[in-house]
């Protein structure tokens, strides 16, 4: 039976793909859980229209992210934290702290986009990558200063 996937199914395919699978698997698992629908001629056209809408939305989102990335290019944020005499922080600066500091400057960035190998645990200036997608990333400077 040929079906069009509504959601990504591991080892089967991703959204919008037309897949040929066993009838029982389709009737007993995929169709009742609304993971797929039958690949009739009308449904194939419907899936193509939905795929086009998704593609346009993703393209629009990518353009917005490009604008934000160009504005963030070379930006810097200052985060004050409690530190000891030797410059070691009592806590640490994590991705959420970077997002909060960016938000204070008027930038809206998702925490998942901030790439930190490990939380910052000392005073100084650190380059931090903001990766919007595999193809789009920018680097900012994070100044960690003593409070």
C-alpha positions as CSV (number, residue, x, y, z in Angstrom):
1,X,0.0,0.0,0.0
2,X,1.3,3.5,-0.8
3,X,0.9,6.1,1.8
4,X,2.0,9.8,2.3
5,X,3.7,10.4,5.6
6,X,2.3,13.2,7.8
7,X,5.1,12.9,10.3
8,X,8.6,11.6,10.2
9,X,8.7,7.9,11.0
10,X,12.0,6.3,12.0
11,X,13.4,3.9,9.4
12,X,10.4,4.7,7.1
13,X,10.7,8.3,5.9
14,X,10.1,12.0,6.6
15,X,7.1,14.3,6.2
16,X,5.5,14.3,2.8
17,X,7.3,11.3,1.4
18,X,5.3,8.7,-0.5
19,X,6.2,5.2,0.8
20,X,5.2,1.7,-0.3
21,X,4.6,-0.4,2.8
22,X,2.8,-3.5,3.9
23,X,-1.0,-3.2,4.0
24,X,-1.3,-4.3,7.7
25,X,1.4,-1.9,8.9
26,X,-0.5,1.0,7.2
27,X,-4.0,-0.1,8.4
28,X,-3.1,-1.1,11.9
29,X,-0.4,1.4,12.8
30,X,0.2,4.4,10.6
31,X,-3.4,5.3,9.6
32,X,-5.0,5.0,13.1
33,X,-2.3,7.1,14.7
34,X,-2.6,9.8,11.9
35,X,1.0,9.3,10.9
36,X,0.1,8.8,7.3
37,X,-2.8,8.8,4.8
38,X,-3.5,6.8,1.7
39,X,-1.6,8.0,-1.5
40,X,-4.6,8.6,-3.7
41,X,-4.3,11.0,-6.6
42,X,-6.2,13.7,-4.7
43,X,-4.1,13.2,-1.6
44,X,-0.8,13.4,-3.6
45,X,-1.9,16.8,-4.9
46,X,-2.8,17.9,-1.4
47,X,0.6,16.7,-0.1
48,X,2.4,18.7,-2.8
49,X,0.4,21.9,-1.9
50,X,1.2,21.3,1.8
51,X,4.9,20.7,1.0
52,X,5.0,24.0,-1.0
53,X,3.5,25.9,2.0
54,X,6.0,24.4,4.4
55,X,8.9,25.3,2.0
56,X,7.7,28.9,1.7
57,X,7.4,29.2,5.5
58,X,10.9,27.8,5.9
59,X,12.3,30.2,3.3
60,X,10.6,33.1,5.1
61,X,12.0,32.0,8.4
62,X,15.5,31.7,6.9
63,X,15.3,35.2,5.5
64,X,14.3,36.5,9.0
65,X,17.2,34.6,10.6
66,X,19.6,36.1,8.0
67,X,18.5,39.6,9.0
68,X,19.1,38.8,12.7
69,X,22.4,37.2,12.0
70,X,23.6,40.2,10.0
71,X,22.6,42.5,12.9
72,X,24.4,40.3,15.4
73,X,27.6,40.1,13.3
74,X,30.3,41.4,15.6
75,X,28.0,42.3,18.5
76,X,29.1,41.9,22.0
77,X,27.3,41.5,25.3
78,X,28.4,42.0,28.9
79,X,27.4,39.7,31.6
80,X,28.3,40.5,35.2
81,X,28.8,37.6,37.6
82,X,30.1,37.0,41.1
83,X,33.8,36.1,41.0
84,X,36.6,35.3,43.4
85,X,40.0,37.0,43.7
86,X,41.5,34.8,41.0
87,X,38.8,35.5,38.4
88,X,37.0,32.3,38.9
89,X,33.2,32.6,38.9
90,X,31.2,31.3,41.8
91,X,28.7,30.0,39.3
92,X,28.9,29.9,35.6
93,X,27.6,31.6,32.5
94,X,25.4,29.4,30.3
95,X,23.5,29.7,27.1
96,X,20.4,31.1,28.8
97,X,22.5,33.9,30.3
98,X,23.8,34.8,26.8
99,X,20.2,34.8,25.5
100,X,19.0,37.0,28.3
101,X,21.9,39.5,27.7
102,X,21.0,39.5,24.0
103,X,17.4,40.1,24.8
104,X,18.3,43.1,26.9
105,X,19.9,44.6,23.7
106,X,16.7,43.8,21.7
107,X,17.7,40.6,19.9
108,X,15.4,37.5,20.1
109,X,17.5,34.4,19.9
110,X,16.5,30.9,20.9
111,X,18.6,29.2,23.5
112,X,19.2,26.2,21.2
113,X,21.1,28.4,18.8
114,X,23.8,29.4,21.3
115,X,26.8,27.1,20.9
116,X,28.9,26.8,24.1
117,X,31.2,23.9,24.5
118,X,30.9,24.3,28.2
119,X,29.6,27.0,30.6
120,X,31.9,29.9,31.0
121,X,33.5,29.7,34.5
122,X,36.0,32.6,34.6
123,X,36.2,36.3,33.8
124,X,37.2,37.4,30.3
125,X,36.1,37.8,26.7
126,X,34.9,34.7,24.9
127,X,33.8,34.2,21.3
128,X,30.4,32.5,21.2
129,X,28.8,31.2,18.0
130,X,25.1,31.7,17.3
131,X,24.1,29.0,14.8
132,X,20.6,29.5,13.3
133,X,21.0,26.6,10.8
134,X,23.7,24.5,9.3
135,X,24.4,27.2,6.7
136,X,23.8,30.3,8.8
137,X,25.9,31.2,11.8
138,X,27.5,34.3,13.4
139,X,29.9,35.0,16.2
140,X,29.5,37.4,19.1
141,X,31.8,38.4,21.9
142,X,30.7,37.7,25.5
143,X,32.4,39.8,28.1
144,X,32.2,38.2,31.6
145,X,32.9,40.9,34.2
146,X,33.0,40.9,37.9
147,X,29.8,42.1,39.6
